[in-house]
């Protein structure tokens, strides 16, 4: 199921659009939506890559 992580890319791209217009128009609503979309994209990307929960790769 590692290919499911690519579902997060369109969500992040939409977040970039909102971030761009939020920075141009200096709109708090657009910036808030951009942050929320990035958080959603991250919450999709992390569990579907198989790296959740955080596990150390080398012994301490």
C-alpha positions in Angstrom: 0.0 0.0 0.0 2.9 2.5 -0.3 1.3 3.9 -3.5 -1.5 5.3 -1.3 0.8 8.0 -0.1 0.4 9.8 -3.4 -3.2 10.7 -2.5 -1.7 13.4 -0.3 0.0 15.2 -3.2 -3.2 16.8 -4.7 -4.2 17.9 -1.2 -0.8 19.5 -0.7 -1.0 21.1 -4.1 -4.4 22.7 -3.2 -2.8 23.9 0.1 0.0 25.6 -2.0 -2.7 27.4 -4.0 -4.4 28.6 -0.8 -1.0 29.6 0.6 -0.1 31.6 -2.5 -3.4 33.5 -2.6 -3.3 33.9 1.2 0.1 35.5 1.0 -0.9 37.8 -1.9 -4.2 38.9 -0.4 -2.9 38.7 3.2 -6.0 36.8 4.1 -6.1 35.0 7.4 -8.8 32.6 6.1 -6.8 31.4 3.1 -3.7 31.0 5.3 -5.7 29.0 7.8 -7.1 26.7 5.1 -3.6 26.2 3.7 -2.3 25.2 7.1 -5.2 22.8 7.5 -4.7 21.3 4.1 -1.0 20.7 4.8 -1.9 19.0 8.1 -4.3 16.8 6.2 -1.7 16.0 3.6 0.8 15.1 6.3 -1.7 12.9 8.1 -2.4 11.0 4.9 1.3 10.8 3.9 2.7 9.5 7.2 0.5 6.5 7.9 0.5 5.3 4.3 4.3 5.3 3.9 4.6 2.6 6.6 6.7 4.8 8.9 4.0 5.3 11.5 4.4 5.1 14.5 7.9 6.6 14.8 10.4 3.8 15.1 14.2 4.3 15.3 16.0 2.8 12.4 19.3 2.3 14.3 19.7 1.0 17.8 20.7 3.4 20.5 
